[in-house]
Amino acid sequence: MRSSLLATALVLIANLLASAQIHDPPAAPEQGGHEIQLWAGGGHSVPGGTKNTSAFNAGLRYGWIITGPHFPGFLRGRFEYAVDAVPVFFVFQPANTAYGAGFDPLGLKWNFERHGRISPYLELTGGVLRTNVNIPTNTNTVNFMDQAALGMHILGAKNNVSLELRYMHISNAGLGNLNPGINTVQVRLGVGRFFGGH
């Protein structure tokens, strides 16, 4: 199952990159521009929270590139604010599988200066998650998600592919009697585009 999912993802990336016209400049983050993206990701729990738990989620992002380039050297980049709608969220835990949906109203993203067709970024995100059963077991169906990600956009003439490593902490912040939390490290793959700006 994992190998077929990886193979499908690699074929998708190869097709998108092959369809990009090499002589056209890549569509990159620009001040006043926007980002739209469909993404999916998943991963497994790491120490510091509930064990033997996995997560898969998929969603839609909309972002606003707010600034032009700032800072010197390798820190140079642009600030983006983004929101994510997360209609697909599965948590696979030993007792059951939870299904839910989430919303991330706080997405703070630093898009570093691109190098050729590669545009790296750092991101901090926060939001809320509602599930049909308690996650972790015996806690609460309403949880909060704080996340940090390091990734890169592979830019094409119109579309881009993003690949990132994401740390996600899921916690009810004391809404329930117990709050062991879930910490996962996830790999996320996205397909989107930057548009507008100057």
C-alpha positions, -999 to +999 in steps of 0.1 A: +000+000+000+027+025+010+048+017-021+019+021-044+010+055-028+046+066-032+047+055-068+015+074-076+029+105-060+061+103-079+043+098-112+021+128-104+052+150-097+069+138-128+039+146-150+035+181-135+072+189-140+072+174-175+042+196-185+059+228-173+074+247-201+111+252-194+115+284-213+087+301-193+096+318-160+082+299-131+052+313-112+067+322-078+055+339-047+053+377-053+041+406-032+003+411-037-001+376-051-020+346-039-015+309-035-041+282-040-032+245-033-047+211-028-027+190-004-026+156+014-003+143+040+002+117+067+025+103+093+030+084+125+032+094+162+066+103+177+076+104+214+060+130+237+023+120+233+001+091+226+019+061+210+009+038+181-012+065+163-011+076+127-028+104+109-039+112+073-053+145+062-062+164+030-073+199+024-074+232+004-052+262+011-056+298+001-028+323+008-019+359+005+017+370-001+018+401+020+054+415+016+081+419-010+116+405-003+130+412+032+162+404+051+197+397+037+214+366+024+199+332+029+171+346+051+158+367+022+121+360+014+085+370+015+058+367+042+026+349+034-006+345+055-027+314+046-058+295+057-065+258+053-098+240+051-093+203+061-124+183+052-105+150+054-088+140+086-083+104+098-066+094+131-058+057+133-055+048+169-053+013+186-090+015+199-106+028+167-103+051+137-115+086+140-128+107+111-130+145+114-126+179+097-105+209+106-098+245+099-065+263+102-072+300+104-036+309+113-009+300+087+023+320+089+046+312+060+081+325+051+088+319+014+126+321+009+140+335-023+137+309-050+168+292-065+159+283-101+127+263-098+130+256-061+113+279-036+119+267+000+097+278+029+091+276+067+056+276+082+038+278+115+001+269+115-027+267+141-062+255+140-090+233+153-101+197+147-135+181+153-138+143+151-165+117+154-148+099+184-124+110+210-088+114+201-068+102+219-092+076+233-111+088+265-103+124+260-123+148+237-138+152+202-126+188+199-089+193+196-065+220+186-036+216+161-003+235+162+021+227+134+056+235+121+067+227+086+098+229+064+092+224+027+098+234-009+078+244-039+090+229-072+079+257-095+064+253-130+053+279-155+018+278-140+015+252-113+038+240-086+043+209-065+052+212-028+069+186-006+073+192+031+081+176+064+055+187+091+054+183+128+018+183+141+007+184+178-030+176+185-043+185+219-076+194+236-059+221+256-075+210+288-111+208+275-113+172+286-103+155+319-072+140+302-049+156+277-021+133+266-020+148+231-008+133+198+025+143+182+031+132+146+057+138+120+041+139+085+051+141+049+028+164+029+025+167-009+006+195-026-003+207-060-011+244-065-002+277-081+009+312-073-010+339-092-013+377-092+012+400-077+039+419-096 
